[in-house]
Amino acid sequence: MSQVETAFDELVIDQVVDQKNLVVFNDEVNTFDHVIESLIKVCKHDPIQAEQCTWLVHYKGKCQVKRGDYELLEGMCTALLNRGITAEIQ
């Protein structure tokens, strides 16, 4: 393996390791419509993706709704929390 290939592989690994997940948790407070609308507005999901995530939250208790670097997810997490949706970055 050349030095260029090794450097590239290390860069890709570093980028993958730095990726975080924005996770939404189930609660007994928010309606399906509110969560779907919030995922569309905050996370830029399309309606089908938002609905699928909402069903996963309902049946599995949580769902990874977005993946990215911490700085990107921090604003989304705060916006979801402000809407009363339980979310955290993992």
C-alpha positions in Angstrom: 0.0 0.0 0.0 1.4 3.4 -0.9 1.7 6.3 1.5 -1.1 8.2 -0.4 -3.4 5.2 0.0 -2.5 4.8 3.7 -3.0 8.6 4.4 -6.4 8.4 2.6 -7.5 5.4 4.6 -6.5 7.1 7.8 -8.4 10.2 6.8 -11.6 8.2 6.0 -11.4 6.3 9.3 -11.0 9.6 11.2 -14.0 11.0 9.5 -16.2 7.9 10.2 -15.1 7.8 13.8 -16.1 11.5 14.3 -19.7 10.8 13.1 -22.4 11.0 15.7 -26.0 9.9 15.8 -29.0 12.1 16.6 -31.4 9.8 18.4 -35.1 10.5 19.2 -36.8 8.6 22.0 -40.4 7.6 22.5 -42.5 9.4 25.0 -46.2 9.4 26.0 -46.6 13.1 25.3 -46.0 13.9 21.6 -48.4 13.0 18.8 -47.3 11.2 15.7 -48.1 14.3 13.6 -46.0 16.6 15.8 -42.9 14.3 15.6 -43.3 13.8 11.8 -43.7 17.6 11.3 -40.6 18.2 13.6 -38.4 15.7 11.7 -39.4 17.3 8.4 -38.8 20.9 9.6 -35.7 20.3 11.8 -33.9 17.3 10.2 -35.0 18.0 6.6 -36.6 14.6 6.3 -39.0 13.9 3.5 -42.5 13.0 4.7 -42.1 9.3 4.2 -38.7 9.2 6.0 -40.2 11.2 8.9 -43.1 8.8 9.2 -40.9 5.7 9.1 -38.7 7.2 11.8 -41.7 8.0 13.9 -43.0 4.5 13.7 -39.6 3.1 14.7 -39.6 5.5 17.7 -43.0 4.3 18.6 -42.3 0.5 18.3 -38.6 0.3 19.2 -38.5 3.1 21.7 -35.9 5.1 19.8 -34.6 5.8 16.3 -31.4 7.3 14.9 -32.9 10.1 12.8 -29.7 11.8 11.6 -25.9 11.1 11.3 -23.2 13.6 11.1 -20.6 15.7 12.9 -21.5 17.0 16.3 -21.7 20.6 15.2 -24.4 19.8 12.6 -26.4 17.7 15.0 -26.2 20.0 18.0 -28.6 22.6 16.5 -31.0 19.9 15.4 -31.0 18.3 18.8 -31.7 21.6 20.5 -34.5 22.4 18.1 -36.1 19.0 18.8 -35.8 19.5 22.5 -37.4 22.9 22.2 -40.3 21.2 20.5 -40.7 18.9 23.5 -39.2 15.9 21.7 -36.7 13.8 23.7 -33.5 13.6 21.7 -29.8 13.2 22.3 -26.5 13.0 20.4 -24.8 9.7 20.8 
